[in-house]
């Protein structure tokens, strides 16, 4: 475990956005099911991206890590049985579970951290209805046997867009024709669009609800992962709090839903209401900025309770330690304006809580200690290095 003690100081300089975790997952998966090799430019990686790469290796892909990114030779012979270590990555699990079902692989998924408690319904029930059997041999493992068949699939869009993304790949890998009906309000719709865009790059054009067998996909040969708006938002937020820091490498026309961070940070100069349904990962850092400005109300927050931590609780606790009042109801979260005091914050093993606390510390009235600060490795291993390069002052302690 590593704790960080930050002495308040505003940041300055230029930070290069790290590669998008969301896009890297998707491009790695598409490359693994292509007809020819792919060079994926992705100079920085993290625990979640590596989990997806390792699971694809277990299925038979040859994926080599290079200084510039990944060299991917697609799967030529599928493993009949496989052990897939997802670490704490919900994306890895939810993307690959329907895929192994489509391939008929006898797969055991290893789950760490809070991942065993995160939901899989209604994806679980739909996969069992269409030919697979799922079971939990232990609290930290999930087994999938059997094979998904072509047919008419139905799933609610109200729980996780990752279920839908997983099915987009799966139904492209199942021989025959299938349909996918998405019912209810679709949460995080931009992330479904990201999956459709990734498949399109690899020659698979989806026209919901209809699917046709598209394996193998067509590799573009070489492509680069774009900059990550989700993690870039932390340093953009520092700028909104008075730091003279900028972020490069973010595409304004990106399909990433979290590109909304730029406009929302500007809007937080006033008290506003923010629908968190499509941007749950931005809520921790937007809450910090809202508290330092004029407050805000976040609606459609139910899924925040199902992340690496219960983010309604962990954001509330973070802000309370900083001296800011909040109020949570079933599906809304109110942040009141306040002044940040020095304090100790438990990261709750949640990378976005640790990084949000670090940005809050830039304007705190005293030192801020962040417990379990190593959790940033899940999505942004170089965060503390970039923080220090930008003038952040901290000491780290191992325990």
C-alpha positions, 0 to 999 in steps of 0.5 A: 500500500502507498499513501501520498501526502500532498502539500497544496500547490497549483499546477502548471505546464502541459500534460500529454493525455494518456491513451484511451483505456476505453478505446484500447480495450475495443481495438485490442479485441477487434484486432484479436479477431481479424484476418491479419496482424495489427500494430496498435500504437499505445505507448502507455498502458494500465492494469485494465488494458493489460487484463484484456490483452492477457485474456485475449492471449489466453484465448489464442491471440499472440499479443506482444508489448512494444515500446510503441504499443501492441503487436497483435497476431490474431487468434488462429485456433481458439482455445477449447478451455481458457482461464481469463484473469480479469483483475479488477476490470469490469470492461474486460469481463463484460466484453469477453463473457459474451465473446467466449459464449459465442466461441463456445469456449469453456472459460473460467474468469478470475475476478479481483477487488470489487469486481465479484460484487459488480452486477452481471444481470441481465446479461447472465440471464440472456446468455443462459436463455441463448445457450450458455450456462454460467456458474460461480464456483467460488466468489472470485470466479465465474465459469461459462460453458456452452455456446450462444446460438444465432437468434433474437436477443433482448437486453435492457440498456439501463444497467451497463452499456458494456453488456451491449458492447459485448453482445455486439462482438458476440453476434458478429462472431456467431454464424447465421443471422441474429437480432439485438433488441435494446429495451429501456433507457440506454445508459452510457450510449456514447460507449456503445457508439465507441464499440460500433466505431471500433468494429467499423474500423475493422470492417464490420458495419452494424445496423441495429437490430440486425447482425450477420456473421462477420468473422474474421474482421479486417485489420486496418494494419496500423492505428493509434489509440486516441487520448483519454478524456476520462483521465485528461479530465483531472488535469483539465479540472486543475485548470478550472481551479486556477492551475496554469495547466493544459492537456494535449492529445485530446480529440474534440470530435472523439466518440468518447462520451467523457469529452463532455468534461470540457463543456461541463467544467466551463458550465460549473462556473454556475450552479447547474444540474448534471445528468450523470447517466452517460458520464459516470466516470466524471462525477468524482472530479466534477464534484470537486470542481462543483464544491470549489465553485457554486455547487451542483446537483447530479442526477441519474446516479444509480450506477455510481454505486456499482463502480470500483467503489460505491462512488456516491458514498466514496465521493461523499466521504472525500468531500466531507473530509475536505469540509464540504457538505453533500446530500445523497438520495436514491438517484440524485447527489447534491454538492454544496459549495465550500472551502477545502481543508487539509485532511486524510482521505481514504481512496476506497481503492478507487483510482478516480477518487484518489485522482480527484482528491489530488486535484482538490489538494491543489487548492486545500488550506493544508496538507492532504493525505491520500490513503491507498494512492497506488490504486491509480495504476488501474487506469493511469499509472503515470498520474503521480509522475505527471502530477509532480512534473506539473509542479505538484508537491507530495511525499509518498510512504509505503505501508 
